[in-house]
Amino acid sequence: MRKFIFKTLWFLLPIIALNIFTFMFYIRTEGPDLLRMGYILNLFPNYHDIFLKEDENKINYTQISEKPKSRKFKVLTLGDSFSEQQGHGYKNYLAKDNKITLLHIDRFLSGNQIQTLFSLLNGDFFEQYHFEYVILENIERQYIESIENIDTLKKLSSKELFDSIDEKKSPKVKTVSKPVDLSFKFPSKSILLFPYYTFQYYSKNNFLFDDKVYKTKLSRSFFSVDNTDLLFYSYDANITQKNNIYENVCKLNATLNNLDKLLKKKGVKLIVLPAPDKYDIYYDYIVDKKGFTKPRLFEQLQKMHKDYIYIDSKKILSNAITQKKDIYYYDDTHWSPWASQFIAAEIEKQIRIDENKTLDGNIGVAQ
């Protein structure tokens, strides 16, 4: 019996050790998303402590899910996860100290923000709520895909919007739905993948983790960590060829111009805010570019005629990374609070320029 126990222990000890190692060091929260998706060891657990902590829980904007009594705001925002950074997001800095009154369409109500904006324009939302500007944010990797199946005639009434808020917030729906489970389970493939990818991280300069996260070397350090590694979402690189097709970018620009036209009929101006992929922002500094296509969506879009107000976020952040580290998080796909501040400052600037143009035009008419 004793021999059997010892033999069993020799078999079980490696499995137990792998489980303990994975349980202690594998990221099981939504963020940092690149570490979670790639089963990558969190080498710098205190990294996020360098970012702003003050007022991070103070939310300065209003969400439509709150069903606000006020029906008048200066700005309406729609976007993806780059617009859901709460206290450290660009919209929170815009609304800080009541500089700009801002209403946000919650992400859970808007799977495709471009489609949602068309649907709201075709309904009665802009008769119920009044704005001067709409900020439409979209991540680069999904920009072209987001317009492929757009229904420009689809309608979404205010009643339908608020009914959907009640449905998605109700306890009944929550119990039926199956949220992403990020908890650690035994047995799990994680106990094999995590140690294996930890070894690959230390031994390889260029590697693809679980077909989701690339690691490559940069020519200089852009992050407050002790290496020159770049981690980025593999889909950023995979979708680049499609996003680079000129006809696709033309269609995107035409769609945005159409939205601007429809909004102006409601007395509202469109501000377009693309969120550059992390891969795109740091592409020029990748040491070994073999197999990596240069992103050109911003380059092509910049040259096209735009009726809307355009925030050239790639230009802003490409300049910013040479002035300050951690413009994007080292271990995550998203931009950091520093980037949010740069973006918010540029939006404020463009609004001031537009308001001055309008004022000058009105004075000219009066004369």
Phi, psi and chi 1 to 4 in degrees:
 res  aa     phi    psi   chi1   chi2   chi3   chi4
   1 MET       -  -43.6 -174.6   64.7  179.7      -
   2 ARG   -61.2  -42.0 -175.6  177.5  -66.2  177.3
   3 LYS   -61.4  -41.3  -72.1 -176.8  178.6  179.9
   4 PHE   -62.1  -42.4  174.1   76.4      -      -
   5 ILE   -63.4  -44.1  -67.4  172.9      -      -
   6 PHE   -63.7  -41.8  -82.3  116.2      -      -
   7 LYS   -63.6  -40.9  -74.3 -178.3  179.4  179.9
   8 THR   -64.5  -40.6  -56.2      -      -      -
   9 LEU   -62.7  -41.1  -79.4  174.6      -      -
  10 TRP   -60.1  -32.2  -80.6  112.4      -      -
  11 PHE   -78.4  -38.8  172.7   75.6      -      -
  12 LEU   -82.3  -29.3  -70.8  176.6      -      -
  13 LEU   -55.6  -46.2  -80.6  174.6      -      -
  14 PRO   -60.9  -38.4  -22.8   34.3      -      -
  15 ILE   -66.8  -42.9  -62.1  175.9      -      -
  16 ILE   -62.7  -42.5  -66.7  170.5      -      -
  17 ALA   -62.9  -42.5      -      -      -      -
  18 LEU   -63.4  -40.4  -71.2  172.8      -      -
  19 ASN   -64.8  -43.1  -88.9  -83.2      -      -
  20 ILE   -63.9  -44.2  -67.7  172.6      -      -
  21 PHE   -61.1  -46.2  176.6   71.5      -      -
  22 THR   -67.3  -43.5  -56.2      -      -      -
  23 PHE   -60.8  -37.2 -179.7   77.6      -      -
  24 MET   -78.5  -32.5  -69.7  179.4   64.3      -
  25 PHE  -119.7  -10.9  -62.3  108.6      -      -
  26 TYR   -80.9  131.7  175.4   52.0      -      -
  27 ILE   -71.3  124.6  -67.0  -68.8      -      -
  28 ARG  -119.9   15.2  -63.3 -178.7  -62.2  -80.6
  29 THR  -104.9  169.3   55.3      -      -      -
  30 GLU   -58.1  -39.3  -79.9  -71.7  -14.4      -
  31 GLY  -130.5  150.4      -      -      -      -
  32 PRO   -69.7  121.9  -15.1   30.3      -      -
  33 ASP   -68.2  -31.5   57.3    5.4      -      -
  34 LEU   -69.7  -36.6  -68.7  174.2      -      -
  35 LEU   -67.0  -40.6  -59.8 -171.8      -      -
  36 ARG   -66.7  -49.0  172.7  176.6   51.9   80.2
  37 MET   -66.0  -34.3  -70.6 -171.3  -65.4      -
  38 GLY   -95.7    4.0      -      -      -      -
  39 TYR    52.4   50.6  -64.6   94.3      -      -
  40 ILE  -107.0  136.8  -62.1  171.4      -      -
  41 LEU   -62.3  135.2  178.6   68.6      -      -
  42 ASN   -81.0   89.3 -171.3    5.5      -      -
  43 LEU   -72.2  -21.2  -64.2  171.2      -      -
  44 PHE  -129.2   72.0  -50.3  100.0      -      -
  45 PRO   -62.5  -21.9   21.4  -32.1      -      -
  46 ASN   -99.4   10.6  -60.6  -40.9      -      -
  47 TYR   -55.7  -44.1  167.6   64.8      -      -
  48 HIS   -72.3   -7.7  -74.3 -102.8      -      -
  49 ASP   -68.4  -16.8  -68.4  -13.2      -      -
  50 ILE   -75.2  -15.2   66.8  173.5      -      -
  51 PHE   -88.3  163.0  -61.9  105.0      -      -
  52 LEU   -55.0  134.5  -66.7  171.7      -      -
  53 LYS  -113.2  -27.1  -64.5  -62.6  179.8 -176.5
  54 GLU   -65.7  138.3   64.2  -88.9   17.9      -
  55 ASP    61.5   14.5  -64.7  -28.1      -      -
  56 GLU   -67.2  -21.8   65.4  177.4   -4.3      -
  57 ASN   -98.1   -1.9  -65.2  -41.3      -      -
  58 LYS   -90.8  109.2 -176.5 -179.7  179.0 -177.5
  59 ILE   -94.3  123.5  -56.7  -57.9      -      -
  60 ASN   -97.8   -9.6  -56.9  -52.5      -      -
  61 TYR  -108.1  173.4   56.3   88.5      -      -
  62 THR  -113.9  141.4  -54.5      -      -      -
  63 GLN  -104.3  144.7  -60.5 -174.2  113.9      -
  64 ILE   -63.1  -27.3 -166.9   67.6      -      -
  65 SER   -65.9  -15.7   59.3      -      -      -
  66 GLU   -79.7   -6.8  -61.3  170.8   21.7      -
  67 LYS    50.3   62.9  -62.1 -177.0  178.8  179.2
  68 PRO   -64.3  145.5   25.0  -34.2      -      -
  69 LYS   -74.4  -35.0  -68.1 -178.4 -180.0  178.9
  70 SER   -66.9  138.6  174.5      -      -      -
  71 ARG  -113.1    7.9  -64.7  -62.3  179.5  102.4
  72 LYS  -129.8  122.8 -171.2  174.0 -177.7  180.0
  73 PHE  -137.5  153.9  -63.1   83.9      -      -
  74 LYS   -72.1  -40.0 -170.1  176.0 -173.1   70.9
  75 VAL  -131.9  138.9  169.7      -      -      -
  76 LEU  -111.8  135.1  173.9   71.6      -      -
  77 THR  -120.6  140.8   58.2      -      -      -
  78 LEU  -133.9  142.5  -59.5   89.8      -      -
  79 GLY  -174.9 -166.9      -      -      -      -
  80 ASP  -108.3 -147.8   45.2   47.3      -      -
  81 SER   -63.9  -23.2   58.5      -      -      -
  82 PHE   -70.0  -15.9  -80.0   72.9      -      -
  83 SER  -102.5    9.5  -68.7      -      -      -
  84 GLU  -119.3   31.9  -63.9  -69.3  -25.6      -
  85 GLN   -92.1   14.7  -67.6 -179.7  -61.5      -
  86 GLN    50.5 -122.0  -60.4 -179.8  -34.5      -
  87 GLY   -64.6  -22.0      -      -      -      -
  88 HIS  -105.3   14.9  -72.4  164.6      -      -
  89 GLY   -91.7  161.1      -      -      -      -
  90 TYR   -59.8  -36.8   70.7   89.0      -      -
  91 LYS   -70.7  -29.1   63.0 -175.2 -169.6  -63.1
  92 ASN   -69.8  -36.3 -154.6   49.5      -      -
  93 TYR   -70.5  -34.9  -67.1  120.7      -      -
  94 LEU   -61.9  -38.6  -83.2  175.4      -      -
  95 ALA   -91.6   -0.3      -      -      -      -
  96 LYS   -61.9  139.4 -170.0  174.1 -177.6  179.9
  97 ASP    59.4   27.5  -60.2  -35.1      -      -
  98 ASN    58.5   28.1  -65.1  -44.2      -      -
  99 LYS   -63.3  -41.9  -71.4 -178.0  -67.6 -173.2
 100 ILE  -136.9  126.1  -69.6  175.8      -      -
 101 THR   -77.8  129.9   53.9      -      -      -
 102 LEU  -137.7  129.5 -169.0  149.7      -      -
 103 LEU  -112.1  132.5  179.7   66.1      -      -
 104 HIS  -115.7  133.1  177.4   62.7      -      -
 105 ILE   -81.9  113.1  -57.0  -72.0      -      -
 106 ASP   -54.4  143.5  -51.9   59.9      -      -
 107 ARG   -59.8  -36.0  177.3   63.4  174.4  159.2
 108 PHE   -68.5  -11.0   75.0   87.4      -      -
 109 LEU   -98.1   -5.5  -62.3  169.5      -      -
 110 SER  -140.9   84.6  176.1      -      -      -
 111 GLY   -63.1  -45.0      -      -      -      -
 112 ASN  -120.9  104.7  179.7  -26.8      -      -
 113 GLN   -65.6  -28.6   55.6  -90.5   42.3      -
 114 ILE   -69.3  -44.9  -65.1  178.0      -      -
 115 GLN   -62.0  -42.0  177.1   63.8   72.6      -
 116 THR   -60.2  -41.0  -61.3      -      -      -
 117 LEU   -65.8  -42.9 -173.0   50.7      -      -
 118 PHE   -58.1  -45.7  -89.5  114.7      -      -
 119 SER   -64.1  -40.3  -60.0      -      -      -
 120 LEU   -67.5  -37.6  -68.3  173.5      -      -
 121 LEU   -65.1  -34.2  -80.8  162.5      -      -
 122 ASN   -80.0  -15.6  -67.9  -33.2      -      -
 123 GLY   -96.0 -153.2      -      -      -      -
 124 ASP  -106.9   11.2   63.3  -14.4      -      -
 125 PHE   -59.4  -43.5 -178.6   77.5      -      -
 126 PHE   -79.6   -2.7  -75.0   91.9      -      -
 127 GLU   -90.8  -28.0  -79.7   67.6   51.0      -
 128 GLN   -84.3  -36.6  -59.2  -66.2  -35.3      -
 129 TYR  -120.2  146.4  -73.0   86.2      -      -
 130 HIS  -124.2  132.8  -56.6  -78.5      -      -
 131 PHE  -138.4  161.1  -47.6   93.8      -      -
 132 GLU   -97.4  -32.7  -64.9  177.7   43.7      -
 133 TYR  -139.2  148.3  -60.5   92.1      -      -
 134 VAL  -117.8  125.8  168.7      -      -      -
 135 ILE   -98.9  118.0  -61.2  174.3      -      -
 136 LEU  -108.5  107.6 -179.8   63.2      -      -
 137 GLU  -102.0  140.8  178.2  -89.9  -41.2      -
 138 ASN  -149.9  134.7 -146.1  107.0      -      -
 139 ILE   -70.6  142.1 -178.6   63.4      -      -
 140 GLU   -55.7  -44.8  177.9 -177.6   -5.5      -
 141 ARG   -61.3  -24.7   74.6  176.1   73.0   95.8
 142 GLN  -109.2    5.6  -66.4  176.2  -22.6      -
 143 TYR   -61.4  -51.4 -126.8  147.5      -      -
 144 ILE   -68.4  -43.1  -60.3  -58.1      -      -
 145 GLU   -62.1  -31.2  -71.0 -175.3  -19.3      -
 146 SER   -68.9  -17.8   66.2      -      -      -
 147 ILE  -106.4    0.8   62.8  166.1      -      -
 148 GLU   -68.6  -34.5  -72.2  180.0  -23.2      -
 149 ASN  -123.6   36.1  -62.7  -57.4      -      -
 150 ILE   -70.8  134.6  -71.9  -69.7      -      -
 151 ASP  -107.0  100.9 -179.2   -4.1      -      -
 152 THR   -72.9   -7.9   59.1      -      -      -
 153 LEU  -104.9   -4.4  -59.2  178.0      -      -
 154 LYS   -64.5  142.7 -173.2  175.3 -179.7 -180.0
 155 LYS  -116.0  146.6  -69.4 -175.7  179.2 -178.6
 156 LEU  -138.4  110.8  178.9   64.1      -      -
 157 SER   -80.4  163.7   68.1      -      -      -
 158 SER   -61.5  -39.3  -64.0      -      -      -
 159 LYS   -62.1  -44.3 -177.6 -179.7 -176.8  -53.5
 160 GLU   -63.8  -38.3  -70.4  170.9  -33.9      -
 161 LEU   -62.3  -47.4  177.2   65.4      -      -
 162 PHE   -73.9  -29.2  -74.3  110.1      -      -
 163 ASP   -63.9  -39.4  -75.2  -13.2      -      -
 164 SER   -67.7  -30.6   68.8      -      -      -
 165 ILE   -62.6  -46.7  -67.8  172.3      -      -
 166 ASP   -63.8  -40.7  -65.8  -27.3      -      -
 167 GLU   -64.8  -45.3  -71.9  172.7    9.0      -
 168 LYS   -77.8  -15.8  -68.8  174.8 -178.5  179.0
 169 LYS   -97.7  -11.2  -83.1 -169.9  166.2 -175.6
 170 SER   -70.1  144.0   69.8      -      -      -
 171 PRO   -59.3  -34.4  -22.0   31.9      -      -
 172 LYS   -60.5  -43.9 -174.0  176.0 -179.9  179.6
 173 VAL   -66.7  -39.3  171.4      -      -      -
 174 LYS   -63.3  -35.0  -73.1 -176.1  178.2 -179.8
 175 THR   -75.2  -29.4   56.8      -      -      -
 176 VAL   -78.6  -38.2  172.8      -      -      -
 177 SER   -68.0  160.6   63.5      -      -      -
 178 LYS  -119.9   90.2  -65.1 -179.0  178.8  179.6
 179 PRO   -66.1  159.4   24.9  -32.3      -      -
 180 VAL   -62.5  127.7  176.7      -      -      -
 181 ASP   -98.0  110.5 -175.2    5.2      -      -
 182 LEU  -100.2    9.4  -60.4  175.3      -      -
 183 SER   -76.1  159.5   61.0      -      -      -
 184 PHE   -84.2  133.5 -179.5   77.9      -      -
 185 LYS  -125.9  152.9  -66.5 -179.0  179.5  179.9
 186 PHE  -124.9  132.4  176.6   81.9      -      -
 187 PRO   -77.0  158.1   30.0  -34.1      -      -
 188 SER  -150.2  147.1  168.5      -      -      -
 189 LYS   -65.9  -17.7   68.4  173.9 -176.6  176.6
 190 SER   -58.7  -33.5  -57.3      -      -      -
 191 ILE   -68.6  -17.8   67.4  168.4      -      -
 192 LEU   -97.5  -43.7  -62.0  176.5      -      -
 193 LEU   -66.3  -44.2  -69.4  176.7      -      -
 194 PHE   -62.5  -49.9 -175.4   62.4      -      -
 195 PRO   -63.8  -37.6  -23.6   34.7      -      -
 196 TYR   -63.0  -47.2  169.5   71.1      -      -
 197 TYR   -71.5  -27.7  -74.8  135.0      -      -
 198 THR   -62.2  -44.0  -64.4      -      -      -
 199 PHE   -62.6  -43.8  173.9   76.6      -      -
 200 GLN   -64.1  -35.4  -62.8  -61.0  -29.8      -
 201 TYR   -60.9  -43.0 -174.1   91.9      -      -
 202 TYR   -75.8  -27.2  -80.2  105.9      -      -
 203 SER   -99.5  -15.0   60.5      -      -      -
 204 LYS  -122.3  137.9  -58.3  -77.1 -179.7   64.4
 205 ASN   -80.9  -33.1  -75.7  -25.7      -      -
 206 ASN  -125.5  125.0  -63.2  -70.9      -      -
 207 PHE  -159.2  149.4 -166.5   76.2      -      -
 208 LEU  -109.0  115.9  175.9   59.4      -      -
 209 PHE   -92.2  117.0  -64.8   84.0      -      -
 210 ASP    52.1   32.9 -156.5   38.0      -      -
 211 ASP    59.6   18.2  -68.7  -33.1      -      -
 212 LYS  -125.9  -32.7  -66.5  177.2 -177.6  175.1
 213 VAL  -128.1  124.4  179.0      -      -      -
 214 TYR   -91.2  142.7  -86.2  112.1      -      -
 215 LYS  -119.4  130.1  173.6 -160.6  170.8 -172.5
 216 THR  -146.2  172.6 -170.8      -      -      -
 217 LYS   -99.1  144.0  -73.9  -70.1 -178.0 -177.4
 218 LEU  -105.3  157.0  -63.5  172.3      -      -
 219 SER   -74.2  -13.6   58.9      -      -      -
 220 ARG  -154.1  169.1   53.9 -180.0  -76.6 -165.6
 221 SER   -88.4  128.9  174.2      -      -      -
 222 PHE  -116.8    4.3  -72.0   96.8      -      -
 223 PHE  -131.5  157.4  -53.1   98.0      -      -
 224 SER   -85.1   50.5  -61.7      -      -      -
 225 VAL  -130.8  162.1  -65.1      -      -      -
 226 ASP   -87.7   58.2 -171.2   22.2      -      -
 227 ASN  -167.3  177.0   60.5   44.6      -      -
 228 THR  -116.2   30.0   56.1      -      -      -
 229 ASP   -76.2  149.1  -63.4  -25.0      -      -
 230 LEU  -121.4  123.4  174.1   68.1      -      -
 231 LEU  -106.4  131.0  -62.1  175.6      -      -
 232 PHE  -149.8  158.0   65.0   90.5      -      -
 233 TYR   -68.8  127.1 -173.7   31.8      -      -
 234 SER   -61.6  -29.3   62.0      -      -      -
 235 TYR   -63.8  -27.9 -165.2   67.5      -      -
 236 ASP   -56.7  -44.0  -67.3   -2.0      -      -
 237 ALA   -76.4  -39.1      -      -      -      -
 238 ASN   -65.9  -33.5  -62.3  -19.7      -      -
 239 ILE   -88.2   -5.5 -160.4   64.7      -      -
 240 THR   -59.7  -44.2  -64.2      -      -      -
 241 GLN   -59.0  -42.1  -72.1 -172.5  -14.2      -
 242 LYS   -65.2  -42.4 -175.6  175.9 -174.2  177.3
 243 ASN   -69.8  -20.5  -74.6   -6.4      -      -
 244 ASN   -82.8  -13.3  -78.5   -5.5      -      -
 245 ILE   -66.2  122.3  -63.3  173.1      -      -
 246 TYR   -57.7  -42.9 -178.7   76.0      -      -
 247 GLU   -61.1  -36.2  -70.2   76.3   11.0      -
 248 ASN   -66.3  -40.4  -70.8  -17.3      -      -
 249 VAL   -69.4  -36.8 -176.5      -      -      -
 250 CYS   -60.9  -43.5  -76.8      -      -      -
 251 LYS   -64.0  -40.7 -175.8  178.9  177.9 -177.7
 252 LEU   -60.5  -48.0  168.8   63.7      -      -
 253 ASN   -63.1  -39.8 -171.8   56.1      -      -
 254 ALA   -63.9  -39.4      -      -      -      -
 255 THR   -63.2  -43.0  -59.0      -      -      -
 256 LEU   -67.7  -38.5  -63.7  172.4      -      -
 257 ASN   -64.2  -36.9  -81.4  -27.6      -      -
 258 ASN   -64.9  -42.5 -172.3   20.4      -      -
 259 LEU   -61.4  -41.2  -83.3  170.2      -      -
 260 ASP   -61.6  -42.0  179.1   77.0      -      -
 261 LYS   -61.4  -45.3  179.6 -179.1  177.3 -178.6
 262 LEU   -66.8  -38.1  -66.2  171.8      -      -
 263 LEU   -67.5  -39.7  -80.4  165.1      -      -
 264 LYS   -63.1  -28.5  -78.9  175.9  178.7  169.3
 265 LYS   -65.4  -22.4  -70.6 -179.5  179.1  178.9
 266 LYS   -95.7    3.1  -52.5  -76.6 -172.9  179.9
 267 GLY    79.5   23.7      -      -      -      -
 268 VAL  -122.6  147.1 -174.8      -      -      -
 269 LYS  -110.3  144.0  -64.8  178.7 -179.1  179.6
 270 LEU   -95.9  130.2  176.3   63.0      -      -
 271 ILE  -112.1  118.4  -60.7  174.5      -      -
 272 VAL   -97.1  123.0  170.6      -      -      -
 273 LEU  -121.5   96.0  171.1   59.8      -      -
 274 PRO   -76.6  142.0   -2.4   18.3      -      -
 275 ALA  -104.7  109.2      -      -      -      -
 276 PRO   -64.1  142.4  -16.0   28.9      -      -
 277 ASP   -63.3  146.2  -65.6  -26.1      -      -
 278 LYS   -56.7  -40.2 -173.1  178.7 -179.0 -177.5
 279 TYR   -56.8  -42.2  166.0   70.0      -      -
 280 ASP   -67.9  -45.0 -168.6   -4.2      -      -
 281 ILE   -60.5  -38.1  -71.7  -65.8      -      -
 282 TYR  -104.8    6.3  -63.8   99.5      -      -
 283 TYR   -55.6  -45.8  176.1   85.6      -      -
 284 ASP   -61.4  -18.3  -71.6  -17.5      -      -
 285 TYR  -102.5    2.4  -58.8   93.2      -      -
 286 ILE   -69.9  128.4  -66.2  174.9      -      -
 287 VAL   -69.4  -51.4  174.7      -      -      -
 288 ASP  -107.6   99.5 -176.4    2.8      -      -
 289 LYS   -91.2    7.1  -65.1 -175.5  176.0   66.2
 290 LYS   -59.3  124.1 -176.1  178.5  179.4 -178.7
 291 GLY    86.9   -4.1      -      -      -      -
 292 PHE  -108.4  120.8  -67.9  138.3      -      -
 293 THR   -83.8  137.4  -57.3      -      -      -
 294 LYS   -71.8  125.6 -178.1  177.3  176.8   61.1
 295 PRO   -68.9  136.9  -17.6   32.2      -      -
 296 ARG  -131.0    9.9  -61.4 -167.2 -178.7  -81.9
 297 LEU   -59.7  -48.7 -173.8  147.9      -      -
 298 PHE   -65.1  -40.1  -81.7   88.8      -      -
 299 GLU   -59.7  -42.7  176.5 -175.4  -40.7      -
 300 GLN   -75.0  -42.6  -63.5 -176.4   80.7      -
 301 LEU   -63.2  -34.9 -172.9   60.7      -      -
 302 GLN   -60.6  -31.4 -164.2  -84.4  -27.7      -
 303 LYS   -86.4   -8.8  -61.8  174.2 -177.3  176.4
 304 MET   -87.9  153.3  -65.6  179.1 -179.3      -
 305 HIS   -68.4  131.4  169.9   75.1      -      -
 306 LYS  -128.0  130.4  -53.8  171.9 -169.9   67.4
 307 ASP   -87.4  -22.3  -63.9  -39.3      -      -
 308 TYR   -86.1  166.7   51.3   86.1      -      -
 309 ILE   -83.3  124.3  -61.4  169.1      -      -
 310 TYR  -109.3  127.3  178.3   59.8      -      -
 311 ILE   -97.7  108.6  -54.6  -60.3      -      -
 312 ASP   -80.2   74.2 -165.8  -13.7      -      -
 313 SER   -65.0  -32.5   51.2      -      -      -
 314 LYS   -65.2  -43.2 -177.5  179.4  177.1 -178.7
 315 LYS   -61.5  -44.5 -179.2  179.6  178.7 -179.0
 316 ILE   -61.4  -48.5  -64.5  163.2      -      -
 317 LEU   -78.9  -28.6  -61.3 -178.7      -      -
 318 SER   -64.7  -37.0  -66.6      -      -      -
 319 ASN   -71.2  -38.4  -69.7  -27.9      -      -
 320 ALA   -64.6  -36.6      -      -      -      -
 321 ILE   -67.7  -18.8   64.7  171.7      -      -
 322 THR   -85.6  -11.4   64.1      -      -      -
 323 GLN  -104.4  -28.8  -56.2  167.7   27.7      -
 324 LYS  -148.1  139.2 -170.6  176.2 -177.2   65.6
 325 LYS   -78.5  162.0  -70.9 -172.9  175.1 -177.5
 326 ASP    64.9   39.3  -56.0  -63.9      -      -
 327 ILE   -67.2  -37.9  -67.5  -60.2      -      -
 328 TYR  -108.8  154.0  -80.3   65.5      -      -
 329 TYR   -65.4  141.1  -67.6  114.3      -      -
 330 TYR   -61.2  -39.7  161.5   74.9      -      -
 331 ASP  -108.4   15.2   50.8   10.7      -      -
 332 ASP  -144.0  160.2 -160.4  -80.4      -      -
 333 THR   -78.9  -16.8   56.3      -      -      -
 334 HIS   -91.5  158.4  -63.3   88.4      -      -
 335 TRP   -75.7  160.3   60.4   38.2      -      -
 336 SER   -93.7  177.3   75.2      -      -      -
 337 PRO   -57.9  -30.7  -26.5   34.9      -      -
 338 TRP   -62.4  -45.0  -44.5  140.2      -      -
 339 ALA   -64.0  -42.3      -      -      -      -
 340 SER   -56.1  -38.9  -65.3      -      -      -
 341 GLN   -69.0  -41.9  -68.8  177.8  -22.2      -
 342 PHE   -60.3  -44.2  -82.0  110.7      -      -
 343 ILE   -66.1  -44.5  -65.9  -61.8      -      -
 344 ALA   -61.4  -40.6      -      -      -      -
 345 ALA   -63.2  -40.2      -      -      -      -
 346 GLU   -67.9  -39.7 -179.4   63.7   19.2      -
 347 ILE   -62.9  -45.0  -66.4  172.5      -      -
 348 GLU   -57.0  -44.5  -78.5 -172.6   70.0      -
 349 LYS   -60.8  -45.9  174.5 -176.0  172.0 -176.9
 350 GLN   -67.5  -33.8  -68.0  -58.7  -35.8      -
 351 ILE   -66.7  -42.7  -72.3  175.8      -      -
 352 ARG   -61.2  -44.1  -75.7 -162.7  -56.6  -89.1
 353 ILE   -60.4  -44.2  -69.6  171.4      -      -
 354 ASP   -66.5  -40.8 -179.1   70.4      -      -
 355 GLU   -66.5  -37.2  -71.5  176.2  -26.0      -
 356 ASN   -66.8  -38.0  -71.6  -24.7      -      -
 357 LYS   -61.3  -44.7  -76.9 -177.9 -179.1  177.4
 358 THR   -63.6  -42.4  -57.5      -      -      -
 359 LEU   -63.7  -45.4 -178.4   62.0      -      -
 360 ASP   -62.2  -38.5  -69.3  -16.4      -      -
 361 GLY   -66.5  -40.2      -      -      -      -
 362 ASN   -66.7  -39.6  -70.7  -21.3      -      -
 363 ILE   -64.6  -39.7  -68.3  173.7      -      -
 364 GLY   -62.2  -39.3      -      -      -      -
 365 VAL   -67.4  -40.9  170.1      -      -      -
 366 ALA   -64.0  -36.5      -      -      -      -
 367 GLN   -70.1      -  -69.9  175.9  -24.1      -
